[in-house]
Amino acid sequence: MARNSPCVSADDCGVFGTDGVVCLRSVLTAAEVGQLRRAVERQIAGLHQSRTGYDFESLARQVWTPGRDVDTGAADRFDMARLKEMVGADPLARPLQEEVPAGGDGLFFYDVAAWKHDLGVREVAFDSALPEIAGHLMQAAYVNFWEDTTFVKAPRTRQKTAFHQDLAYFQIEGDQCVVVWIPLDPADLGNGVMQYVRGSHRWGETFAPNVFVSQTPFAASPEKRCPDIEGAPGDFDIISFIVEPGDVIIHHVKTVHGAGGNPSDRWRRAVSLRYCGDQVRYRDRPGAIPQVGVTHGLKDGDRLLAADYPVVWPKPWPGLRLADLYGL
Ligand SMILES: O=C(O)CCC(=O)C(=O)O
C-alpha cells in the first residue's frame, strides 16, 4: 500500500474524501495518550473553579426542569440562561438522554483550550504525527492548529451529544479543516463512541451550531437547523468505529456527527483537536462559539496567520519541538 506519511495512506485519504471520516489505528504513542489523560484529569479536577469547564449532564437537568435557574458556577463562557430560553422557545426541543442504570449523577464534561496552559496537550497537538496526517488528508500546503476541546462521559451519563456539524461553530470560511477525535479509553457504541453520517460533508449544506443538550440551534446563527438524525436514525447512513487508546478518528469539518450517552460502567474520555489548512480564511461568523483568550486582530478574509493559530506543519526543520515555543 502506498503511504503518504508515516500514518496515512492513499487509501485512508480516499476513504476520508468519500466518507468524510476515517479511523486511523495506533497513531499516538502510549506516552502521548498518557499526557492527554493527565491533562483531562487536571481539567476535571478544576471543574468548579474553571471559567471554561462545564458539566452538560448537570446543565441538561437544569434546562429540563421548568422554573429552575441555570447555575454553572464559575463558568461564564456561554450564556446558559439564554440557552435555557432558546430550548424553552423551540417547539422541536426534547431531551436527548439515554436510560442509565441507577446510581451516580453521571458527568458530561466539556472544556477547551488546554493547549494554552498544558505542555502535554501542546506536545500532542503540535509535535505528534497528527499535524502531518491532517496536512495530507486536507491536501494542505500548511496546517494551523485551531484549538482543542475535551469531551468526557463518565459511567452512567444520560446526556447524548446532539448530532451537529462543526463548521459554523468556528470563526472560519472554507472547509479545509479536520477534527481529530482521540479516545483515551476503549470506546464503542456501548459507552458513547462518536457516530458519523457517512458522506454528509458532501451534502453542500452548512448547519447552525446547536446547544449540545438539544438540537436547538444557536439563535444568532443564520444557518439552517441540522436534520433530526436522532429522530430518524434509519434514514441516515450512520457509521461508528470500535477504538482503542492510540487510535484516532478524523472527520471533515462538514461531516455531521453525534454520540450517545454512556450508560455503561466504563469511562469515555476524549480530546478533540482541530486543524485548518492554508485555504481557510478567518470569518467572524454570527453564532460561532467565542474562542477563549484569543489576542489576534484578524479580519474577515485574512489567513490564520496569528500566534493564536500556530502553524504546526510542515516544520521548519525535522525534530523541532513546537510545543516549547508557545503557551502562556
Ligand atoms: O465526544 C463527543 O461527545 C463530541 C465530540 C465532537 O462533537 C467533536 O469532537 O467535534
Ligand as a Chemical Component Dictionary entry (heavy atoms), coordinates in Angstrom:
data_LIG
# 
_chem_comp.id                   LIG 
_chem_comp.type                 NON-POLYMER 
_chem_comp.pdbx_formal_charge   0 
_chem_comp.three_letter_code    LIG 
# 
loop_
_chem_comp_atom.comp_id 
_chem_comp_atom.atom_id 
_chem_comp_atom.alt_atom_id 
_chem_comp_atom.type_symbol 
_chem_comp_atom.charge 
_chem_comp_atom.model_Cartn_x 
_chem_comp_atom.model_Cartn_y 
_chem_comp_atom.model_Cartn_z 
_chem_comp_atom.pdbx_ordinal 
LIG O1 O1 O 0 -17.182 13.491 22.154 1  
LIG C1 C1 C 0 -18.292 13.976 21.937 2  
LIG O2 O2 O 0 -19.295 13.594 22.554 3  
LIG C2 C2 C 0 -18.458 15.088 20.938 4  
LIG C3 C3 C 0 -17.234 15.373 20.135 5  
LIG C4 C4 C 0 -17.439 16.318 18.999 6  
LIG O3 O3 O 0 -18.520 16.718 18.676 7  
LIG C5 C5 C 0 -16.267 16.773 18.253 8  
LIG O4 O4 O 0 -15.138 16.357 18.549 9  
LIG O5 O5 O 0 -16.439 17.587 17.323 10 
# 
loop_
_chem_comp_bond.comp_id 
_chem_comp_bond.atom_id_1 
_chem_comp_bond.atom_id_2 
_chem_comp_bond.value_order 
_chem_comp_bond.pdbx_ordinal 
LIG O1 C1 DOUB 1 
LIG C1 O2 SING 2 
LIG C1 C2 SING 3 
LIG C2 C3 SING 4 
LIG C3 C4 SING 5 
LIG C4 O3 DOUB 6 
LIG C4 C5 SING 7 
LIG C5 O4 DOUB 8 
LIG C5 O5 SING 9 
# 
